[in-house]
């Protein structure tokens, strides 16, 4: 164990520190954080219009709900389409704003530049006569004989996430390069700052337009596909592998090793994990809307629903064990940590027990999430619980999060609660060893 601790201090912690300070990963993380409130609201809208009350052969059937959704579902689901349905647009702006701020550039103009670059290669727009779009008069409230703009929004949702990420980074690097070389328009100090900043962006916009629009034209003319489709195909193997049990376990091990070393492992890898889980969530939501079988397991808040109950390490089970401990120190930390743990906040127990750099609690801290994740993965794979279709706030208590995320599947909530109890029983003997060591040191 001493060799392992030395390895953690000398090898792992420097790597984790560099990863945690990487400006690109931090910008991607911020982009998802800024977009998350909109995505959560959109997900709940999707949940509300797809509650399992419409099947007349189901015991949960509610006639008035089924009739109401049959008539108004199209109108009610619109907030979903303009949140989850265009999530890449939100993310591209957030990444550009964060990365610009990191470079000391104007964050607002950087955000708009990134969003503009993303739209150049992801959203073709044309004007069509209303008659060419079936049902346009009633659907979009346009008079017959008029014209309407049609934008291809297929890649504004999660399918465009990787394009949004790459486009935002490239656009801001162009912005930074031009500002550093002073190749921008500078107005006198007497000009209002907002106007001066807008003119400063003119030349970067010209360069971004030339580069991104030329790329778009070349790709469409030579390959007859959109740029996001090419990028999506390039990342398809990663997305396919990400839904495997091995990928889930690998991510859990990395997160918990970083946390054990005293670093916020979740924040370090969240940019990569969110790219995967939100893409998978969008696939499930599209399948739900189409009435098809949901394909993805590791989607949305899967880890929050079935693994991170109480926070990383499934420490709600440990907190319950600590509350029942005979050791005064351990018991007091457990009581102090119980309420935050219910809402998946476990810094008090991580640093108060402590778990960080505590060799006696290392094994359960790593193994409990792996065991729980494996059980939940197989339970989902074989249909014992439903797949994730709704994004819920990470502070939602595990069983409730599982219930909401799986479209009110009671078995998912029962599984989540059962995994909390399982973690309690696994942690208990290790906690007794730890309290014994504390008692001996106090003698």
C-alpha positions in Angstrom: 0.0 0.0 0.0 2.9 2.4 0.7 4.2 1.8 -2.8 0.8 2.4 -4.2 0.5 5.7 -2.2 3.9 6.8 -3.5 2.8 6.0 -7.1 -0.3 8.1 -6.6 1.6 11.0 -5.2 4.5 10.9 -7.7 2.8 9.8 -10.9 -0.9 10.1 -10.9 -1.4 13.4 -9.1 0.9 15.4 -11.6 -1.0 13.9 -14.5 -4.4 14.7 -13.0 -3.3 18.2 -12.2 -2.2 18.8 -15.8 -5.5 17.3 -17.1 -7.5 19.4 -14.7 -5.7 22.6 -15.9 -6.1 21.9 -19.6 -7.9 24.9 -21.0 -9.7 23.0 -23.8 -11.1 20.4 -21.4 -12.2 23.1 -19.0 -13.8 25.1 -21.8 -15.7 22.0 -22.9 -16.8 21.3 -19.3 -18.0 24.9 -19.0 -19.9 24.6 -22.3 -21.9 21.7 -21.0 -22.4 23.3 -17.6 -23.9 26.5 -19.1 -26.2 24.4 -21.3 -27.3 22.0 -18.6 -30.3 23.9 -17.2 -31.8 24.2 -20.6 -31.2 20.5 -21.3 -32.8 19.5 -18.0 -35.9 21.5 -18.7 -36.1 20.1 -22.2 -35.8 16.6 -20.9 -38.5 17.1 -18.3 -40.8 18.4 -21.1 -40.1 15.2 -23.0 -40.9 13.2 -19.9 -44.2 14.9 -19.3 -45.5 14.3 -22.9 -44.3 10.7 -22.9 -45.6 9.4 -19.5 -46.6 5.7 -19.6 -50.3 6.5 -19.4 -51.3 6.2 -23.1 -51.4 2.4 -23.6 -55.0 1.2 -23.0 -53.7 -2.3 -22.3 -51.6 -1.0 -19.5 -52.8 -0.8 -15.8 -51.4 2.8 -15.8 -53.6 3.9 -18.6 -55.3 7.3 -18.1 -57.8 8.2 -20.7 -57.9 12.0 -20.4 -54.0 12.1 -20.5 -54.0 9.9 -23.6 -56.6 12.0 -25.4 -54.9 15.3 -24.3 -51.5 14.2 -25.6 -53.0 12.9 -28.8 -54.3 16.4 -29.6 -51.6 18.7 -28.1 -48.4 16.7 -27.9 -46.9 18.5 -30.9 -47.3 21.9 -29.4 -46.3 20.9 -25.9 -43.0 19.2 -26.9 -41.6 22.4 -28.6 -39.4 23.4 -25.5 -37.7 20.0 -25.9 -36.9 20.8 -29.6 -35.4 24.2 -28.7 -33.3 22.8 -25.8 -32.2 19.2 -26.3 -33.0 19.6 -30.0 -30.3 22.3 -30.5 -28.0 21.5 -27.6 -24.9 21.7 -29.8 -25.7 25.4 -30.4 -25.8 26.1 -26.7 -22.6 24.1 -26.1 -20.7 25.8 -28.9 -21.4 29.2 -27.5 -20.5 28.1 -24.0 -17.1 26.6 -25.1 -16.3 29.7 -27.1 -17.1 32.0 -24.2 -15.1 30.0 -21.7 -12.0 29.6 -23.9 -12.1 33.3 -24.9 -12.2 34.2 -21.2 -9.2 31.9 -20.5 -7.2 33.7 -23.2 -8.2 37.1 -21.9 -10.4 37.8 -25.0 -13.9 39.2 -24.9 -15.9 36.2 -23.8 -19.3 37.3 -25.3 -17.9 38.0 -28.8 -15.9 34.7 -28.6 -19.1 32.8 -27.8 -20.9 34.3 -30.7 -17.9 33.6 -33.0 -17.9 29.9 -32.0 -21.7 29.6 -32.5 -21.3 31.2 -35.9 -18.5 28.8 -37.0 -20.6 25.9 -35.9 -23.6 27.0 -37.9 -21.6 27.6 -41.0 -20.8 23.9 -41.3 -23.8 22.4 -39.6 -27.0 24.2 -40.7 -27.8 24.7 -44.4 -30.6 27.2 -44.9 -32.7 27.9 -48.0 -36.0 29.6 -48.9 -38.7 27.4 -50.2 -42.3 28.1 -51.4 -44.8 27.1 -48.8 -46.4 24.7 -51.2 -43.3 22.5 -51.2 -43.5 22.0 -47.5 -46.4 19.8 -46.7 -48.6 21.2 -44.0 -46.5 24.4 -43.6 -49.5 26.7 -43.7 -51.0 25.3 -40.5 -47.8 24.0 -38.8 -45.8 27.2 -39.1 -48.8 29.7 -39.5 -47.7 30.9 -42.9 -50.2 32.1 -45.5 -50.5 30.0 -48.7 -48.4 31.3 -51.5 -45.6 32.7 -49.3 -42.0 31.6 -48.8 -40.4 30.3 -45.7 -36.7 29.7 -44.6 -35.9 26.1 -44.1 -32.9 25.3 -41.9 -31.4 21.8 -41.7 -31.4 21.2 -38.0 -30.4 17.6 -38.0 -27.0 18.3 -36.6 -27.9 21.0 -34.1 -28.7 18.3 -31.5 -26.3 15.8 -29.9 -25.2 14.6 -33.4 -23.4 17.9 -33.8 -21.6 17.9 -30.4 -18.2 16.9 -31.7 -18.5 19.4 -34.5 -19.5 22.1 -32.0 -16.5 21.3 -29.8 -13.9 21.2 -32.6 -15.4 24.3 -34.3 -15.5 26.3 -31.2 -11.9 25.6 -30.3 -10.6 26.3 -33.9 -12.6 29.5 -34.1 -11.3 30.9 -30.8 -7.7 29.9 -31.8 -8.1 31.9 -35.0 -9.5 34.8 -32.9 -6.6 34.6 -30.4 -4.0 34.4 -33.2 -5.4 37.5 -35.0 -5.6 39.5 -31.7 -2.1 38.5 -30.7 -0.8 39.6 -34.1 -2.8 42.8 -33.7 -4.6 42.0 -37.0 -7.9 43.5 -35.7 -9.7 46.8 -36.1 -9.0 49.1 -33.2 -11.3 52.1 -32.7 -10.4 55.2 -30.6 -10.9 55.2 -26.9 -13.8 57.6 -27.3 -15.9 54.9 -28.9 -18.2 53.0 -26.5 -16.6 49.7 -25.4 -19.4 47.5 -26.7 -19.1 49.0 -30.2 -15.3 48.8 -30.1 -15.5 45.1 -29.2 -17.9 44.4 -32.1 -15.6 46.0 -34.6 -12.6 44.1 -33.1 -14.4 40.9 -34.2 -14.9 41.9 -37.8 -11.6 40.5 -39.2 -11.8 37.3 -37.1 -15.3 36.8 -38.5 -14.0 37.2 -42.1 -11.3 34.6 -41.5 -13.7 32.2 -39.8 -16.2 32.6 -42.6 -13.6 31.9 -45.3 -12.2 28.9 -43.6 -15.4 27.2 -42.4 -17.6 28.1 -45.4 -14.9 26.9 -47.8 -14.6 23.7 -45.9 -18.3 23.2 -46.0 -18.5 23.8 -49.7 -15.6 21.5 -50.5 -17.1 18.7 -48.3 -20.6 19.0 -49.7 -19.4 19.2 -53.4 -16.9 16.4 -53.2 -18.6 13.9 -50.8 -22.2 15.0 -50.9 -22.5 15.0 -47.1 -22.4 17.6 -44.3 -19.3 18.2 -42.2 -20.9 17.0 -39.0 -21.8 13.6 -40.6 -18.1 13.0 -41.4 -17.0 14.0 -37.9 -19.8 11.9 -36.4 -18.7 8.9 -38.4 -15.1 9.4 -37.2 -16.2 9.4 -33.5 -18.8 6.6 -34.0 -16.4 3.8 -32.8 -15.8 5.8 -29.6 -19.6 6.2 -29.0 -20.2 2.5 -29.7 -17.4 1.5 -27.3 -18.6 4.0 -24.7 -21.8 2.0 -24.2 -19.9 -1.1 -23.0 -19.5 -2.3 -19.5 -15.7 -2.1 -19.9 -15.9 1.6 -20.8 -18.2 2.3 -17.8 -15.8 0.5 -15.4 -12.8 2.3 -16.9 -14.4 5.7 -16.4 -15.3 4.8 -12.8 -11.8 3.7 -11.9 -10.3 6.9 -13.3 -12.7 9.1 -11.5 -12.3 7.3 -8.2 -8.5 7.1 -8.4 -8.4 10.9 -8.9 -10.8 11.4 -6.0 -8.7 9.2 -3.7 -5.7 11.3 -4.5 -7.6 14.4 -3.3 -8.5 15.7 -6.8 -12.0 16.3 -8.1 -12.0 13.3 -10.4 -15.5 14.1 -11.8 -14.5 17.5 -13.0 -11.4 16.2 -14.5 -13.1 13.8 -16.9 -16.6 15.4 -17.1 -15.9 17.0 -20.5 -15.3 13.6 -22.1 -18.0 11.8 -20.1 -20.7 14.4 -20.9 -19.9 14.3 -24.6 -20.6 10.5 -24.5 -23.6 10.4 -22.1 -25.5 13.3 -23.7 -25.0 11.9 -27.2 -26.3 8.5 -26.0 -29.2 10.3 -24.2 -30.2 12.1 -27.4 -30.3 8.7 -29.2 -32.6 7.3 -26.6 -34.8 10.3 -26.7 -35.1 10.1 -30.5 -36.1 6.5 -30.2 -38.6 7.3 -27.5 -40.2 10.0 -29.7 -40.4 7.5 -32.6 -41.8 4.7 -30.5 -38.7 2.5 -31.1 -36.6 0.4 -28.7 -34.1 2.5 -26.7 -30.6 1.4 -27.7 -28.2 3.1 -25.2 -27.4 2.0 -21.6 -24.7 4.5 -20.5 -26.8 7.6 -21.2 -27.7 10.8 -19.4 -27.5 10.4 -15.6 -26.9 6.7 -15.5 -24.1 7.0 -12.9 -26.2 9.5 -10.8 -29.1 7.2 -10.8 -27.4 3.9 -10.0 -23.8 4.6 -8.8 -23.2 8.1 -7.4 -25.9 7.8 -4.7 -24.4 10.0 -2.0 -21.6 11.1 -4.4 -18.6 9.3 -5.9 -18.0 6.0 -4.2 -21.7 5.5 -3.5 -20.9 7.0 -0.2 -24.5 7.2 1.0 -24.1 3.6 2.1 -20.9 4.5 4.0 -22.6 7.5 5.6 -25.4 5.3 6.9 -22.8 2.9 8.3 -20.9 5.8 10.0 -24.1 7.1 11.6 -24.4 3.6 13.3 -20.7 3.6 14.4 -19.5 3.4 18.0 -16.6 5.7 17.4 -17.4 9.3 18.3 -15.4 10.9 15.5 -16.8 8.6 12.8 -20.4 8.9 14.1 -20.3 12.7 14.3 -18.9 13.0 10.7 -21.6 10.6 9.5 -24.4 12.7 11.1 -22.9 15.9 9.6 -22.6 14.3 6.2 -26.0 12.5 6.0 -28.1 15.4 4.7 -25.6 16.5 2.0 -25.1 12.8 1.0 -28.8 12.4 0.3 -28.4 15.1 -2.3 -25.1 13.5 -3.6 -22.8 16.0 -2.0 -20.0 14.1 -0.2 -17.1 16.5 0.3 -17.8 16.4 4.1 -17.3 12.6 4.2 -14.5 12.6 1.6 -12.3 15.0 3.6 -13.8 14.6 7.1 -13.6 10.9 7.5 -11.3 11.1 5.6 -11.5 8.8 2.5 -8.9 10.7 0.6 -5.5 8.9 1.0 -7.1 6.4 3.5 -5.7 3.0 2.7 -8.3 1.2 4.9 -11.2 2.6 2.8 -9.5 2.5 -0.6 -10.8 -1.0 -1.6 -14.5 -0.4 -1.0 -14.3 3.2 -2.4 -13.1 1.7 -5.7 -15.0 -1.6 -5.7 -18.5 -0.5 -4.6 -19.1 1.8 -7.7 -17.8 -1.0 -9.9 -20.1 -3.6 -8.4 -23.1 -1.3 -8.4 -22.4 -0.1 -12.0 -22.0 -3.7 -13.2 -25.3 -4.8 -11.6 -27.1 -1.7 -13.0 -25.6 -2.2 -16.4 -26.8 -5.8 -16.7 -30.2 -5.0 -15.2 -30.6 -2.4 -17.9 -29.2 -4.5 -20.7 -31.6 -7.4 -20.0 -34.7 -5.1 -19.5 -35.1 -5.5 -15.7 -35.1 -1.7 -15.6 -35.8 0.9 -18.3 -33.1 2.8 -20.1 -32.4 6.5 -19.3 -34.5 9.0 -21.3 -34.6 12.1 -19.1 -31.8 14.3 -17.8 -32.3 15.2 -14.1 -30.2 17.5 -11.9 -27.2 15.6 -10.3 -28.3 16.6 -6.8 -31.6 14.6 -7.1 -31.5 11.7 -4.6 -30.6 8.5 -6.4 -33.8 6.5 -6.2 -35.9 9.6 -7.3 -33.4 10.3 -10.0 -33.7 6.8 -11.3 -37.5 7.0 -11.3 -37.5 10.3 -13.3 -34.7 9.4 -15.6 -36.3 6.1 -16.7 -39.8 7.6 -17.4 -41.3 6.6 -14.0 -40.0 3.0 -14.0 -40.6 1.9 -10.4 -38.1 -1.0 -10.8 -35.3 1.5 -11.5 -36.0 3.3 -8.2 -36.1 0.0 -6.3 -32.8 -1.0 -7.9 -31.2 2.3 -6.9 -32.3 1.9 -3.3 -31.1 -1.7 -3.3 -27.7 -0.6 -4.4 -27.5 1.9 -1.6 -28.2 -0.9 0.9 -25.7 -3.1 -0.8 -23.0 -0.4 -0.5 -23.9 -0.1 3.2 -23.2 -3.8 3.8 -19.9 -3.7 1.7 -18.6 -0.6 3.5 -19.5 -1.8 7.0 -16.6 -4.3 7.6 -14.0 -1.9 6.2 -15.4 0.9 8.4 -15.1 -1.3 11.4 -11.4 -1.9 10.6 -10.9 1.8 10.3 -12.7 2.6 13.5 -10.6 -0.1 15.3 -7.4 1.6 14.1 -8.7 4.9 15.4 -9.6 3.5 18.8 -6.1 1.9 19.0 -4.4 5.2 18.1 -6.4 7.0 20.8 -5.3 4.6 23.5 
